[in-house]
Amino acid sequence: MRQSTLFGRTLRDAPADAQTPGHKLMLRAAIARPLAAGIYTWLPIGFRVAKKVEQIIREEMNGIGAQEMELPVITPAEYWKETGRWDTLEPVAFRIKDHSGHDFMVSYTHEELVMHHGRSELLSYRQLPVAVYHFQSKGRDEARPRAGLLRVREFVMKDGYSFDADLAGLDKTYWAHHGAYARAFARMGLDALSVESDTGNMGGDVAHEFQVLTDVGEDRIVLCPGCRYSANMEKAVRRAAAGAASTAPAMEPVSTPGASSIEDLVRTLGIEAGGLLKTMLIRAAGGEVVAVVLPGDRELNEAKLRKLVGGGELAFANEADFAKVRGIAGFVGPVGLGARIVVDVSVAERGYVAGANRKDTHTRNVVPGRDFAGERADVHDVKPGDECPSCGKPLEIRRGVEVGNIFKFGPYYADKMGATFLAEDGTRKPFMFASYGIGVSRAVQTIIETNFDDAGIVWPAAVAPFDVHVVAMPVKDAEVRTAAETLVADLEGRGVEVLYDDRDESAGVKFADADLIGCPLRVTVSKRNVGAGKVEVRRRKSGEVLMLDAAAAAAELALLAKPS
Amino acid sequence: MRQSTLFGRTLRDAPADAQTPGHKLMLRAAIARPLAAGIYTWLPIGFRVAKKVEQIIREEMNGIGAQEMELPVITPAEYWKETGRWDTLEPVAFRIKDHSGHDFMVSYTHEELVMHHGRSELLSYRQLPVAVYHFQSKGRDEARPRAGLLRVREFVMKDGYSFDADLAGLDKTYWAHHGAYARAFARMGLDALSVESDTGNMGGDVAHEFQVLTDVGEDRIVLCPGCRYSANMEKAVRRAAAGAASTAPAMEPVSTPGASSIEDLVRTLGIEAGGLLKTMLIRAAGGEVVAVVLPGDRELNEAKLRKLVGGGELAFANEADFAKVRGIAGFVGPVGLGARIVVDVSVAERGYVAGANRKDTHTRNVVPGRDFAGERADVHDVKPGDECPSCGKPLEIRRGVEVGNIFKFGPYYADKMGATFLAEDGTRKPFMFASYGIGVSRAVQTIIETNFDDAGIVWPAAVAPFDVHVVAMPVKDAEVRTAAETLVADLEGRGVEVLYDDRDESAGVKFADADLIGCPLRVTVSKRNVGAGKVEVRRRKSGEVLMLDAAAAAAELALLAKPS
């Protein structure tokens, strides 16, 4: 491809609002351009990368026998209503009403639609197991699109779905997909770690995410350096020591004027944060007010609590909620509170200082179980240094970008949608279902976030937009131009993908663009080289320079570009 | 691919509401399935065909130097508003409002969005000409989706766009695309005729459609068997003889009680329909009432009238409109009418019978020009037998399916969107723009509509879902199964695409499915054949049967499947 007429120009500087290295480089190298917040166009260079990422995923999906198909973007409400997700997804859905008044949603994912096809097409156990997938645009009206392609409102997802006859088959299919994902990410140059994850608004129980550890990530990943344990913070657990039973004396009030935060109390009472009980009033999606009781040195894990209360959005309680449960803001405690009480498993059977539900007052020697009742649940965040639930070693916490996720639903969707097949024993059974997703644009930017240097992108060869960047200069020199074009034609004849810089620009501009765009090999055809019968090859990653004989250059470059 | 677990089952009978042969076969052969009116899923077999069609188009587009990219589906209103199409497309648009109140449209096409990118990315004439394209989902809320994939509400379109520096360049680029389209349709097995067409709601003046002539088509195509003239009825013209000037006497009223139609008048007055003037009151999009005057034997051409009145939807005048212009329903005539009067070019300077704008009354000897004034325009349909505008021979009219269209806009979009580049002479000039579209799903069904027999689809080899359909029977016989699976593996190793019928079904069911799905070659591996060391090959199209030695079968089939 000729760079002079390439649609999409490189930028010397990134826009001021670009947030991460990958976001800046993605814009500067003309990978993609925004049309609205979180809505992007792939320019030709980025498109080539996206298609290579897709092709790697396709090959791995085909390799485990999955069948490619394509569902629509505009999806009828009726199927979403069968599972209740027409309502639960509303906050992030792009809804459409047609001119006849029918409701649709820009596809958020496709579980309901694929399950609908499955119940029509798959009649018998003899057609199972079967896995299908497609690459299709998804719409998600994220409140905060972020960092270029890392969190967008429209993106192409490879989503796959599998139908099995029983749980043993599902397990096999699920792990086959896990393997395909691991191979796909490795091939595209992403060092992706499989971690246990929360199922969020997807339903079901078992799920894994593929996380690329990088500081630009939004997710918090809990890792054990001693064993293979790893989990998203939303799901991570720790090994907690069993506390001794309490010997605390009876409760007594303590005046704490104006001390309404953990920090205030630590300072005022001279105790550790861990000796306090933090009681948070949370309004669940249905309007129920839940009091969550945690040690003062622990943070609430919203995902765990959301799951406990049945999903949906959580909010802090409002004034009316406080009044209803007789809580006083800043002095809430579990004793005598008129709310559903959830006691985190980190809370020991010992005496704590807790809010007294009276202004400027706390209570000493509050013992869970003795002085107040509540349901026990794990609703806290793991902290660095907590013990690994598997081996007991200290856990670490890192930032990660989720580049893929897989969900083992079991009969969850089939039950909601009445989707059954004729089993081998003659009965009708629900399909054991799973789904598997990779967002292509996020994968592309994550590759950039983890493969760049000061000068620009350093593409892994498998996903580079072009194998070779041929730079001719000066192009006004007929001999140089002829030599460059002969080389380009020869390379293309050998199946090498070439970006040919035929612009009448300075060496500085051309080399800077070559570094920015980041093809693995740069070949310079200059006046001096042509005279000496040579071309200069520079490896983008190492900076290593080779001089090749012009006559043999195409053959050697083909080997360098596509080592077999 | 194994047929036992193929996602998508063949149907013995088509649903009762399937409208055309292709619609029925498309459903029966598990090409696609509806999820809502006009919204379809490609099942794996159909997906393979669609991707082959796409790949043919891609190769032809790349062949003329066009660059592939990808714009989003969810497109912001702001760009559509720059050209006014936010409003004019509303009747067929799937509109979306996001949670912040911003307006979007599911992409109808992408002219505005591509022009926006062009004005940002293309600064100088040195970057021109440039052509880009993408395959992307489009949404069009058609009031009447029709005949399966022939008229749908969501479909993938290959839409391409070109930017040129001047009209001469635009012309060259436009015809390069015309050639690429002609080659692409020929390669996918469509006999597509290029015809002149109306530009509809796209803007601009020059446009061509690629029409496949078939009775299932909705479009009426005017053809000259004597020369190369061909045009969509919406645009077609005829050569009209100049009439002699009128010698008619003065107008006089004639009583025509209850005779309000052309047929009534022909019977009552004993004259030819061509001796009557038909005056139709039409309400244009802006509310203006237009009286269209045609000879009684000519039909109004809505597309021509729509263009004349500035676009938008046309409707028949309502009661209030009639009152306003002093027209009496059934007895409307041009004389004394208080409306804008458009006189079709078919109306001669002679005496006609016309409505008198009085109940039960007409007027004789009404002479255009003498008795009423009006603007002259071509707003009539061509009829079979009319003279070709080019050579004068009698024209024919056929039905066609529009499988592609190309539009030469000139500066139309650039002017509306203020999109200019730095020209070679140092001035800023508007981009000369064009766009080019092919709907993939309509192309696929049109291939079926023109390639089938009583038993099913007969795919052209270039777009067949599989090259070879291997039918093993009985599959319970280990020897047969081994022979079949060895052959399948050998074929796949040679790059032949195989559908392998490994189902435990009768020969009748399996052969019927093979005919229905319509792969070019069917290979039967049976007990008898295996014993004789043979395989039976049947060509789907001709029914010709060949017996091949099993040992050499894969090599020979590879040659039959992919003749070089």
Interface residues (C-beta under 8 A of the other chain):
Chain A: M1 S4 T5 L6 F7 G8 R9 A30 R33 L35 A36 I39 Y40 T41 W42 L43 P44 G46 F47 A50 Q67 E68 M69 E70 L71 P72 V73 I74 T75 P76 Y79 P91 F94 R95 I96 D98 H99 H102 F104 V106 L113 H116 H117 G118 S120 E121 L122 L123 R126 Q127 L128 P129 V130 V132 H134 S137 G139 D141 A143 R153 E154 R503 D504
Chain B: M1 S4 T5 L6 F7 G8 R9 A30 R33 L35 A36 I39 Y40 T41 W42 L43 P44 G46 F47 A50 Q67 E68 M69 E70 L71 P72 V73 I74 T75 P76 Y79 P91 F94 R95 I96 D98 H99 H102 F104 V106 L113 H116 H117 G118 S120 E121 L122 L123 R126 Q127 L128 P129 V130 V132 H134 S137 G139 D141 A143 R153 E154 R503 D504
